[in-house]
């Protein structure tokens, strides 16, 4: 919810799903039971946004760089992940969504990347909007198979990232400074999370379009009637 009391989501997410042949449904953080939502859906995208609360991973709650925290959103998406993993529902995590997935599975986060990695490779611009930088992807990973490329450029807009990897997750991509750029859960039907924003350059960017097409295809093959 923004400062005007409105629920908002950047339109690029909606357009990226539509471009890939999907039908987007926006879910505001509420007290509605996640099962009641998920039995109507074929997949879930955990989008970018404000910082995940350090309380969830034992981090520094007073770090000066923290912003946009929402206990309501954290709790809502935590419950969503709980059901998504239980029912093997296709999941695409983006930026904050990747971070929360990692924390849910017992991992931790770097509260502020410049503290650890410096500014040699910026992951967030001083100006409004994303910054571009290269990423390397493991060609043996699920993500590598989807994208069909091991080196590509991404739109980056974050100051936090995965530190300790959560249980069952594997690293699928990384930046040249060592920042983890993608993780995936092998034992899940389709669970891929990226630190960059694939919705921003999706139009005309074949590599990023492949990610959206791969996700929507997984949703098309999911039988939501398995949720009892």
C-alpha positions as CSV (number, residue, x, y, z in Angstrom):
1,X,0.0,0.0,0.0
2,X,1.4,3.4,-0.9
3,X,1.3,6.6,1.1
4,X,-2.1,7.5,-0.4
5,X,-3.7,4.3,0.8
6,X,-3.7,2.6,-2.6
7,X,-2.4,-0.8,-3.6
8,X,-0.1,-0.4,-6.5
9,X,2.0,-2.6,-8.8
10,X,4.2,-1.4,-11.8
11,X,2.3,-2.1,-15.0
12,X,5.4,-3.8,-16.5
13,X,4.6,-7.0,-14.5
14,X,1.1,-7.2,-16.0
15,X,2.4,-6.5,-19.5
16,X,5.1,-9.1,-19.3
17,X,2.6,-11.8,-18.2
18,X,0.2,-10.8,-21.0
19,X,3.0,-10.8,-23.6
20,X,3.8,-14.4,-22.6
21,X,0.2,-15.5,-23.0
22,X,-0.9,-15.5,-19.4
23,X,-3.7,-13.8,-17.6
24,X,-2.5,-11.7,-14.6
25,X,-4.4,-11.5,-11.4
26,X,-3.3,-9.0,-8.8
27,X,-3.3,-10.1,-5.1
28,X,-3.3,-7.3,-2.5
29,X,-1.9,-8.4,0.9
30,X,-4.9,-9.4,3.0
31,X,-5.9,-11.9,5.6
32,X,-7.6,-14.2,3.1
33,X,-6.4,-17.8,3.5
34,X,-3.8,-18.5,0.8
35,X,-5.4,-21.8,-0.1
36,X,-8.6,-20.0,-1.1
37,X,-6.6,-17.8,-3.4
38,X,-4.3,-20.5,-4.9
39,X,-7.1,-23.0,-5.8
40,X,-8.1,-20.4,-8.4
41,X,-4.6,-19.8,-9.9
42,X,-2.1,-21.7,-12.0
43,X,1.1,-20.0,-10.7
44,X,2.3,-17.1,-8.5
45,X,4.8,-14.3,-9.1
46,X,6.4,-12.7,-6.0
47,X,7.3,-9.3,-7.2
48,X,9.8,-6.7,-6.2
49,X,9.2,-4.1,-3.5
50,X,10.4,-2.9,-0.2
51,X,12.9,-4.6,2.1
52,X,12.1,-7.9,3.9
53,X,12.1,-7.4,7.6
54,X,15.4,-8.4,9.2
55,X,13.4,-9.9,12.0
56,X,12.7,-12.8,9.8
57,X,16.4,-13.8,9.3
58,X,18.1,-12.4,12.4
59,X,19.5,-9.3,10.6
60,X,20.3,-5.8,11.6
61,X,16.9,-4.2,12.2
62,X,18.5,-0.7,12.6
63,X,20.5,-0.6,9.4
64,X,20.2,3.0,8.1
65,X,19.6,1.8,4.5
66,X,16.5,-0.2,5.2
67,X,13.3,1.1,3.6
68,X,9.7,0.1,2.6
69,X,9.2,-2.6,5.1
70,X,5.7,-4.0,5.5
71,X,4.9,-6.6,8.2
72,X,1.5,-7.2,6.5
73,X,3.1,-8.0,3.1
74,X,5.8,-10.1,4.7
75,X,3.2,-12.2,6.5
76,X,0.9,-12.5,3.5
77,X,3.6,-13.6,1.1
78,X,5.1,-15.9,3.8
79,X,1.8,-17.7,3.9
80,X,1.6,-17.8,0.1
81,X,5.1,-19.4,-0.1
82,X,4.0,-22.0,2.5
83,X,1.1,-23.1,0.3
84,X,3.0,-22.7,-3.0
85,X,5.6,-25.2,-1.8
86,X,3.1,-27.5,-0.2
87,X,1.0,-27.8,-3.4
88,X,3.9,-27.6,-5.8
89,X,2.5,-24.5,-7.6
90,X,4.8,-22.8,-10.2
91,X,6.6,-19.9,-8.6
92,X,8.6,-17.0,-10.1
93,X,10.3,-14.8,-7.6
94,X,11.6,-11.3,-8.6
95,X,14.0,-9.2,-6.6
96,X,12.2,-9.0,-3.1
97,X,10.4,-12.2,-4.1
98,X,13.7,-14.0,-4.4
99,X,14.9,-12.6,-1.1
100,X,11.8,-13.7,0.8
101,X,11.9,-17.2,-0.7
102,X,15.5,-17.6,0.5
103,X,14.6,-16.3,4.0
104,X,11.5,-18.6,4.1
105,X,13.8,-21.6,3.5
106,X,16.2,-20.6,6.3
107,X,18.6,-18.3,4.4
108,X,19.8,-14.8,5.2
109,X,20.3,-11.5,3.4
110,X,22.9,-8.8,3.0
111,X,21.1,-5.7,4.4
112,X,23.1,-3.4,2.1
113,X,25.3,-4.6,-0.7
114,X,27.8,-1.7,-0.7
115,X,28.8,-2.7,2.9
116,X,30.0,-6.0,1.6
117,X,30.8,-5.7,-2.1
118,X,31.6,-2.0,-2.5
119,X,30.5,0.1,-5.4
120,X,32.7,-1.4,-8.2
121,X,29.6,-3.1,-9.8
122,X,26.5,-0.9,-8.9
123,X,23.3,-2.9,-8.5
124,X,21.1,0.2,-8.0
125,X,21.4,3.6,-9.6
126,X,21.6,6.9,-7.8
127,X,19.0,8.1,-10.2
128,X,15.4,6.9,-10.5
129,X,15.1,3.7,-12.6
130,X,17.2,0.5,-13.1
131,X,20.8,0.1,-14.0
132,X,22.2,-2.5,-16.4
133,X,24.9,-5.0,-15.7
134,X,26.0,-8.4,-16.9
135,X,25.1,-11.7,-15.3
136,X,26.5,-15.3,-15.7
137,X,24.2,-18.2,-15.6
138,X,24.9,-21.9,-14.9
139,X,23.9,-23.6,-18.2
140,X,23.2,-26.8,-16.3
141,X,20.6,-25.1,-14.2
142,X,16.8,-25.0,-14.9
143,X,17.2,-21.3,-15.5
144,X,20.0,-21.8,-17.9
145,X,17.9,-24.3,-19.9
146,X,15.0,-21.8,-20.0
147,X,17.1,-18.8,-21.1
148,X,19.4,-20.7,-23.4
149,X,22.2,-18.3,-22.6
150,X,25.0,-18.2,-20.0
151,X,26.0,-14.6,-20.3
152,X,23.5,-11.7,-20.6
153,X,22.6,-8.2,-19.4
154,X,19.9,-7.5,-16.8
155,X,18.0,-4.6,-15.4
156,X,19.1,-4.2,-11.7
157,X,17.3,-2.2,-9.0
158,X,18.2,-3.4,-5.5
159,X,20.5,-2.8,-2.6
160,X,20.0,-6.2,-0.8
161,X,20.7,-9.7,-1.9
162,X,20.9,-13.3,-0.8
163,X,23.7,-14.1,1.7
164,X,23.4,-17.6,3.2
165,X,21.5,-19.9,0.8
166,X,18.2,-21.4,2.1
167,X,17.7,-25.1,2.5
168,X,17.2,-27.0,-0.9
169,X,18.1,-24.0,-3.0
170,X,20.9,-23.8,-5.5
171,X,22.5,-20.8,-7.1
172,X,21.7,-20.5,-10.8
173,X,23.3,-17.1,-11.7
174,X,25.6,-14.6,-10.3
175,X,27.2,-11.2,-11.0
176,X,30.9,-10.6,-11.5
177,X,31.3,-9.3,-8.0
178,X,29.9,-12.5,-6.5
179,X,26.3,-11.3,-5.8
180,X,23.8,-14.1,-6.2
181,X,21.5,-13.2,-9.1
182,X,19.2,-16.3,-9.3
183,X,18.3,-19.3,-7.2
184,X,16.0,-22.3,-7.8
185,X,14.5,-25.2,-5.9
186,X,15.2,-28.4,-7.7
187,X,12.7,-30.6,-5.9
188,X,9.8,-28.3,-6.8
189,X,7.8,-28.5,-10.0
190,X,8.9,-25.0,-11.2
191,X,10.5,-22.7,-8.7
192,X,12.9,-20.1,-10.1
193,X,13.8,-16.7,-8.5
194,X,15.9,-13.9,-10.0
195,X,17.4,-10.8,-8.3
196,X,17.0,-8.6,-11.4
197,X,13.8,-7.3,-13.0
198,X,12.9,-9.3,-16.1
199,X,9.7,-7.4,-16.5
200,X,11.5,-4.2,-17.4
201,X,13.4,-5.2,-20.5
202,X,11.1,-8.0,-21.5
203,X,9.8,-6.5,-24.7
204,X,12.4,-7.0,-27.4
205,X,14.8,-8.9,-25.0
206,X,14.7,-12.5,-26.1
207,X,16.5,-13.8,-23.0
208,X,14.1,-12.2,-20.6
209,X,11.1,-13.1,-22.7
210,X,12.1,-16.7,-22.4
211,X,11.8,-16.6,-18.7
212,X,8.2,-15.3,-18.8
213,X,7.3,-17.9,-21.5
214,X,8.9,-20.6,-19.4
215,X,6.9,-19.6,-16.3
216,X,3.6,-19.2,-18.2
217,X,4.1,-22.6,-19.8
218,X,4.6,-24.2,-16.4
219,X,1.4,-22.6,-15.3
220,X,-0.5,-24.0,-18.3
221,X,0.6,-27.5,-17.3
222,X,-0.3,-27.2,-13.6
223,X,-3.4,-28.9,-12.4
224,X,-4.7,-26.6,-9.7
225,X,-7.5,-29.2,-8.9
226,X,-4.8,-31.0,-6.9
227,X,-5.3,-28.4,-4.1
228,X,-7.9,-30.1,-1.9
